Amino acid sequence: MAQDEDRLNVRRRVMDVDKSVRNPSLLELAAAIQACSGVEACNITVSEIDIETVGTNVTVEGTALNYDEIVGEIERTGAVVHSLDQVIAGDRMLEHVPRMR
């Protein structure tokens, strides 16, 4: 993925991330993501709670975001990235526009 990222200015990544109920805390997870190069902001929203795991939607915004670095920091905390659900790249942010059918 690194070759493509060298040519793109990735500005937003939305990921499905699971963590243990106990650790890391949402603040620890946010701190790990904020430590990555290019990260200007992150939003971690709990989407689901199970007996042992917490499902979260993680949105990261910034400039030239490196997926491998972000995933590495998330995994270092003990959390797991299940999927990359959105990528926005370019000189500006472009929001999804639903198609009319």
trRosetta pair geometry for C-beta under 8 A, 3 or more apart (Angstrom, degrees):
i j d omega theta_ij theta_ji phi_ij phi_ji
1 4 5.9 -58 -166 41 52 109
1 5 6.1 51 143 -23 78 111
1 67 5.4 -49 128 59 147 134
1 68 6.4 162 68 -43 116 99
2 5 5.5 -60 -147 39 35 114
2 6 6.6 45 155 -31 67 98
2 66 7.5 19 -116 -149 81 100
2 68 6.3 -24 -69 -2 96 138
3 6 5.9 -49 -158 20 32 114
3 7 7.5 14 152 -6 60 104
4 7 6.2 -69 -163 40 38 103
4 8 6.1 7 154 0 74 120
5 8 5.8 -71 -132 51 34 97
5 10 6.1 -43 -132 -11 88 126
5 64 7.5 97 173 -166 93 72
5 66 6.0 92 167 -118 155 65
5 67 6.6 -146 -76 8 140 95
8 89 4.3 -26 -177 -162 117 145
8 90 7.8 -40 -160 -54 85 44
9 63 6.4 -31 -169 -160 101 73
9 64 5.6 -56 -136 -71 66 68
9 89 5.9 137 72 -166 52 79
9 90 6.2 -72 65 76 100 3
9 91 6.8 69 59 -77 144 42
10 13 6.6 30 162 -53 121 98
10 64 6.5 74 43 -140 73 23
10 65 4.5 -92 100 51 105 87
10 66 7.8 141 53 -66 130 29
10 67 7.4 -25 107 -43 172 89
10 87 6.1 -54 -139 -164 107 101
10 88 7.4 114 -160 78 60 46
10 89 4.8 -42 -97 -96 53 95
11 61 6.3 9 160 -152 71 76
11 62 6.8 -161 -150 72 51 34
11 63 6.5 0 -108 -99 74 45
11 65 7.0 143 -104 -3 9 111
11 88 5.2 -56 67 101 95 95
11 89 6.3 153 7 -111 82 33
11 90 6.9 -57 -3 49 125 59
11 92 7.9 -22 -26 165 173 14
11 93 5.8 -132 117 -84 143 78
12 59 6.7 -13 -164 -169 101 90
12 60 6.9 157 -151 83 51 53
12 61 4.9 -12 -98 -100 82 78
12 65 7.6 101 -76 8 8 150
12 86 6.7 -21 119 118 105 105
12 87 7.0 159 87 -155 67 33
12 88 4.0 26 43 37 105 111
12 93 6.6 63 -21 -124 126 103
13 59 7.5 168 86 -150 47 45
13 60 4.9 -3 55 54 92 102
13 65 5.7 -141 -13 117 115 148
13 67 6.5 154 -110 -99 155 85
13 70 6.8 148 67 70 152 167
13 84 6.4 -53 -164 -147 101 101
13 86 7.0 158 -157 85 33 66
13 87 5.9 2 -105 -104 69 70
14 57 6.7 -5 -171 -177 96 94
14 58 7.1 160 -155 84 47 51
14 59 5.0 -11 -104 -101 81 77
14 60 7.9 -173 -77 21 37 66
14 84 7.5 112 76 -169 53 56
14 85 4.7 -63 102 71 99 96
14 86 3.8 30 31 41 116 104
14 87 7.9 -132 23 -57 74 39
15 57 7.6 157 80 -159 43 49
15 58 4.7 -18 62 63 92 102
15 60 7.6 14 5 0 108 105
15 70 8.0 175 -18 128 151 127
15 74 7.9 -92 105 -69 154 170
15 81 5.3 -43 -179 -142 133 104
15 82 7.8 139 174 48 83 63
15 83 6.7 173 -153 88 64 47
15 84 5.5 -32 -101 -106 84 55
15 85 6.5 162 -104 11 25 88
16 47 8.0 -58 -134 36 85 151
16 55 7.1 -18 -170 -167 89 98
16 56 7.7 152 -160 81 45 49
16 57 6.5 -28 -102 -104 58 63
16 58 7.8 179 -85 20 10 84
16 81 7.3 108 75 -165 56 58
16 82 4.4 -53 100 63 106 106
16 83 4.6 27 32 46 114 89
16 85 6.0 84 -27 -33 92 121
17 29 7.6 142 129 -164 146 139
17 44 7.8 -57 60 -133 130 100
17 55 7.8 144 83 -161 43 51
17 56 5.0 -27 72 69 90 98
17 57 7.7 141 25 -111 81 14
17 58 4.8 26 5 -10 129 126
17 74 6.1 -103 -131 -166 135 139
17 79 5.4 31 174 159 109 125
17 80 6.8 161 -156 81 65 41
17 81 5.4 -33 -100 -101 83 58
17 82 6.9 -174 -92 8 26 82
18 53 5.1 0 -174 -176 111 126
18 54 7.0 153 -156 77 61 45
18 55 5.4 -30 -100 -102 81 62
18 56 7.2 161 -93 19 30 76
18 79 6.6 174 89 -162 41 80
18 80 5.2 -12 60 59 90 95
18 82 6.1 61 -9 -35 101 116
19 23 7.5 -111 172 119 107 33
19 24 6.0 -79 -157 44 137 71
19 29 6.5 -88 -72 -73 155 139
19 53 6.9 148 78 -155 32 75
19 54 5.3 -20 65 60 84 96
19 56 6.6 13 6 0 105 121
19 77 7.5 -27 -122 115 120 112
19 78 6.9 81 -145 100 85 85
19 79 4.0 -38 -89 -105 92 99
19 80 7.5 170 -79 18 48 66
20 23 5.5 10 71 58 120 55
20 24 7.7 97 46 4 91 41
20 52 6.6 -47 -141 166 73 76
20 53 6.3 -63 -110 -106 34 61
20 54 7.4 20 108 13 16 90
20 78 6.3 -32 4 132 114 122
20 79 7.8 -127 4 -89 68 63
21 49 7.4 75 -107 -156 99 94
21 50 7.9 -123 -61 74 107 63
21 51 7.6 -78 -39 141 142 34
21 52 5.9 -119 -9 -164 109 30
21 53 6.6 -105 -42 -80 76 12
21 54 5.8 120 -97 -33 53 98
23 28 7.3 -9 -157 56 78 156
23 77 7.6 -144 157 168 84 83
23 78 5.9 43 117 61 93 150
24 28 3.8 -122 -178 89 114 126
24 29 4.9 144 95 -53 124 80
24 32 7.4 21 144 -10 174 133
24 77 4.0 -36 -26 173 146 115
24 78 5.8 146 -27 47 88 103
24 79 6.1 -69 27 -35 106 103
25 28 4.6 99 50 4 77 101
25 29 7.0 -141 93 -3 42 86
26 29 5.6 -54 -149 38 33 113
26 30 6.2 36 152 -20 66 106
26 44 5.3 179 -157 98 99 138
26 46 7.6 -76 -85 -53 132 99
26 56 7.6 155 -113 -104 97 149
27 30 5.6 -52 -145 37 31 112
27 31 6.3 34 155 -22 65 105
28 31 5.7 -52 -146 34 30 112
28 32 6.5 32 154 -20 63 104
28 77 5.8 146 132 -142 105 127
29 32 5.8 -54 -152 33 31 112
29 33 6.6 26 153 -14 64 107
29 44 6.0 98 100 -99 124 162
29 56 7.7 98 127 59 165 168
29 58 7.7 -110 152 -103 123 130
29 74 6.8 35 -151 -129 91 75
29 77 5.6 163 -97 116 66 170
29 79 5.9 47 -112 -21 117 150
30 33 5.8 -58 -149 39 32 109
30 34 6.1 33 154 -21 67 110
30 42 5.7 180 -139 82 78 123
30 44 5.8 -118 -72 -3 94 130
31 34 5.6 -54 -142 38 30 113
31 35 6.6 38 155 -29 62 103
32 35 5.9 -53 -157 24 30 115
32 36 7.9 40 146 -32 57 94
32 73 4.3 167 164 162 96 102
32 74 6.4 143 112 -82 131 39
32 76 6.4 -176 -148 69 135 107
32 77 5.0 -112 -31 -47 162 123
33 36 6.0 -43 -170 7 43 115
33 39 6.1 167 150 -141 75 161
33 42 4.6 59 112 -64 139 168
33 44 8.0 161 11 -56 151 114
33 58 7.1 -162 -89 -172 156 128
33 60 5.9 -132 -178 -101 124 120
33 70 6.2 34 -133 -146 81 91
33 73 6.2 155 -83 103 41 130
33 74 6.7 34 -75 -72 90 86
34 39 5.6 -152 -132 109 36 134
34 42 6.3 -120 -65 10 75 121
35 39 7.7 28 50 42 22 137
35 73 6.2 177 67 -136 106 147
36 39 4.7 80 71 -20 89 125
36 60 7.8 3 62 -162 137 144
36 65 7.5 53 124 -146 127 78
36 66 6.9 -146 179 54 115 92
36 69 5.0 133 -143 128 110 111
36 70 5.1 9 -101 -86 172 69
36 73 5.6 -126 -62 -1 106 152
37 64 7.6 -37 125 98 99 101
37 66 6.4 34 64 11 101 119
37 69 6.5 -15 30 133 90 167
38 62 4.3 125 146 130 74 129
38 63 4.9 -127 -152 73 96 59
38 64 4.7 -132 -109 73 146 75
38 65 5.1 -157 108 -83 131 50
38 66 6.8 122 27 -5 135 81
39 42 6.4 -9 -170 -44 121 104
39 60 5.9 -59 -125 -168 102 107
39 61 7.7 95 -152 75 61 38
39 62 4.5 -120 -120 -45 24 152
39 65 6.7 74 -79 -113 68 97
39 70 7.5 125 -71 -97 122 106
40 61 5.7 -54 61 106 98 81
40 62 4.0 155 0 -103 83 78
40 63 7.0 64 -30 -6 116 80
41 60 7.6 167 91 -153 51 45
41 61 4.9 -1 60 57 93 102
41 62 7.0 171 24 -61 58 80
42 58 6.6 -10 -172 -170 108 88
42 59 6.6 162 -156 86 56 54
42 60 4.8 -12 -106 -104 93 71
42 61 7.4 -178 -81 21 45 67
43 57 8.0 -8 110 106 93 85
43 58 7.3 162 83 -153 54 42
43 59 4.4 3 51 54 101 104
44 56 5.2 -3 -171 -179 88 137
44 57 7.6 160 -153 79 43 47
44 58 5.3 -5 -105 -106 76 79
45 56 6.3 145 73 -160 40 78
45 57 4.9 -14 61 56 99 95
45 58 7.9 -172 24 -75 66 37
45 59 7.9 25 1 1 104 101
46 49 6.6 15 176 -56 123 95
46 54 5.9 -55 -131 -177 104 109
46 55 7.2 100 -163 78 61 56
46 56 5.6 -48 -100 -99 45 80
47 55 4.8 -66 69 110 94 101
47 56 6.1 146 6 -121 90 22
47 57 5.2 81 -44 -22 126 94
48 54 7.3 160 87 -163 58 44
48 55 3.6 20 52 40 101 124
49 53 7.9 -173 -151 98 43 49
49 54 5.4 -9 -110 -113 73 75
49 55 7.4 -131 -63 23 34 76
50 53 4.8 17 51 54 114 79
50 54 7.5 -151 27 -72 72 34
50 55 7.5 70 -12 -20 99 95
57 85 7.9 -48 -140 37 96 147
58 74 7.6 172 60 -107 177 137
60 65 6.0 133 118 -139 116 148
60 70 6.1 -136 18 -134 175 147
61 65 7.8 -106 -154 -56 18 138
61 93 7.9 -8 -139 -92 121 129
62 65 5.2 115 64 -70 103 98
65 70 6.6 15 178 -38 100 135
66 69 4.0 53 95 15 115 115
66 70 6.5 162 87 -14 61 86
67 70 5.9 -61 -147 39 29 108
67 71 6.1 24 160 -15 68 110
67 84 7.0 -11 -138 -98 128 145
68 71 5.9 -55 -141 41 28 108
68 72 6.1 34 156 -24 63 109
69 72 5.6 -55 -148 34 28 115
69 73 6.6 23 156 -15 63 105
70 73 6.0 -58 -151 37 30 107
70 74 6.4 30 152 -18 65 107
71 74 5.6 -54 -146 38 33 112
71 75 6.1 28 157 -15 67 109
71 81 5.1 -73 -127 4 95 150
72 75 5.9 -59 -145 41 27 107
72 76 6.3 36 152 -30 63 104
73 76 5.4 -44 -146 25 33 118
73 77 7.2 33 155 -19 59 99
74 77 6.2 -60 -167 29 34 109
74 79 5.1 -74 173 78 85 110
74 80 7.7 141 133 -96 108 8
74 81 5.7 80 94 -48 148 101
75 78 7.6 78 -175 -58 39 9
75 79 6.8 -108 -92 72 33 60
75 80 6.8 53 -106 -103 80 50
75 81 7.2 -68 -57 -1 92 93
81 84 7.4 23 169 -59 122 73
84 87 6.7 24 159 -51 116 100
86 96 7.7 -86 -130 -46 128 123
88 93 5.8 38 147 -139 148 69
88 94 6.2 179 -149 48 111 71
90 94 6.7 27 46 -6 143 114
